[in-house]
Amino acid sequence: MKTLNIISFLLLIFAFGCKKDPPVEPKEPKDKYDPNVMPPLTHTGENTFGCYIDGELFVAGGGTSFWDIPAISGSYDESTKKIVIQGTRYLDSLISDNVKIRSFVLDGPGVYEYTYNVESGSRGYTSWGMSRCNYTYESKPDFDLGKITITYLNEEENIIAGTFYINLINSDCDGHTILKITDGRFDFRY
């Protein structure tokens, strides 16, 4: 009987001693422009844009613009098939940065090269009021400029969505000549 009491007591201690941790809830954005959470991959024209710039999360939005430029802007020309999308992150009314994507989407969803024109501007990353350099698209031998993948295109509803990565260059930026933009995504209503 004494052994049974000891075993019962130990089982009781064990039952109350094991505390389960509550399940970890996935972090949901406060809104579609939450600067702390990557926007989800969607195909509904949410006007979202996010990526990582050298490992730092970049989500377009976050504040007001001194120049009144929307956080996600751009166009898709259905006749020429040219897409231009710019995601701008506002840290303050005078401090912001942006990433610009340019490509031709000739065959609907698929993987495409970037397009740029040095004469009319090839800038892919621009910084205002920050200590970061500006970077451009440049074609160099054996250099992976990156790719844009169109995952959804609906010309009737004017929605284009996809993913991207870009490697941009600034030969004049001391100690940091290549800017790596990874895990990019956008869902844009044009």
N, C-alpha and C positions, 0 to 999 in steps of 0.2 A: 504494500500500500504506500509506503514511503517513497518507493521508486516511481510509482504512478503519479504521486503528487509532484515530485521533482520534474518529471517529464511534462506534466500538464503546465507547471509553472514556466518551464523553459519554452514550451510552445506558445504560451500566452505572451511572454516577453518577445519572442521572435515575431509573432503576428503584429504586435504594436510597434516593434522596433523597426520594421521594414516600412519605409515611407517611400511611396512612388513619387517621382518627380512629375509635375503636370506636363502634358504634351506641349511641345514648343509649337506655337502658332506661327505659320509663315508670315513674314513681314509684308503687309499690304501697303501700297502707297496711300497717303492721305487724299491725294487727288492725282490726276494723270500727269501733273507736273511736279510731283514730289521729288526734290533734288537729292534725296537720300536713297531712292529705290529705282532700279532700272525699270523702265516701262515694260509691260508685258508684250509679247509678240501677238499682235492682233491684225485683223484684216477688215476693219469696220470704219476706217477713216477717222480715227481718234485724234489725229494730229499730234502724235507723240514722236519723240526723237531722243535716243540715248545711245551711249557708247562708253568706252573706257579710253582715256587719253593718257598714255604711258602708265596705265594701271589705275588712274584716278577716275572715279565715276563722273560722267558728264551727262546731265539730263537737261534738255532744252526747257527753258521757262525760268521760274524762280523769282521774278520781280517785274518791275516796270522798266521800260526803255525810255531813255532821254529822247531818242529819235522816233519813238512810237513804232518800232519794227516788231511784228509778231514773233513769238518764240520759235514757231515753225513756219517758214515761208518758202515759196518756190513755185514751180510750175511743171507741168507735163504737157508737151505739145503733141496732140494726137496725130498731126499730119507729119511732122518731122521725127517724132518718137524721141525727142530730147527731154530728159528729166534734169531738173536743177532743184535741189532741196537744201535749205540752210536751217540748221538748228542752232539757236542762240541761247546761251545761259546768262541770265542777268544776276549778278552778285550784288549790284547796287545800280542806281540810275546811271552812273557814269563808268561802271566797271562791268565788263562783259567779255565773252569770247564766243566764237562760233565755228562750226564745222560746215563746209560746203561740199556737196556731192554733185558731180556732173557726169552724165552718161547718155548713151543712146540705147533705148530699149526696143530693139528691132523686132523681136519675135515673142513678145509677151513674157511670162515668167521664165526665168533662166538666169545664167551667170553672165555678167558683162564687165568689160573693161571701162575704166574712167576715161573721160575725154576732157581736154582742156586746150586753151589757146593762149600762148604766152603773150601775144599782143593785146588780147582783151582781158587778160587776167587769169592766172592759174592758181590763185590762192585757195588753199584747202582749209587752212586754220588761221584765224585772225584773233588777236587779243587787244582789248582796249583797257588801259589803266591797270594792267597786270604786268608782272615781271617776266612773262613768257614771250618768246620770239614768235613771229608770224612764219608760217610754213606754206610751201607751194607743192603742187604736183610737178614732178620732173621725171622725164623718161631717161633712164640711164641703163647701160648694158648690164645684164644680170642683176637687176634690181626689181624686187617685187613691189610694184606700186600698189597692188591690192585689187579687190574685186567687189562688185556690188551684185547681190543676188536678189532679183525681183521674185518674191514669193506669191504675190497677188496683184492682179491688174484688172480692174473693172472700169471700162471706159463709159459704160452707161451710168454708173453711180459716181464716177470721177474719183476713184480710190486706187492708190498704188501703195504697196507695202513691201518691205524687204529687210535684208540684213547686209552688212558691209564691214570691210576692214580696209584701212588705208595706211600707207607709209609715206609720209610727207618729208620734204627736205628743206633745210635752210643752212647752206654752207657757211654763212656768216654768224651763226649762233654758236658762241663759244662753248665748247664741251658738250653740245647737244644738237648735233646736226640732223638727226632723224627723229621725227615725231611718229610714234606708233599709236594708231587708233584701231582698237579691236572691239569685237563683240557688239558692233553697231546694229541698231534696228530702228525702223521708222514705220509709221502707218500714217499716210498723208492723204488728205482730201484736196484735190486740185481744182 
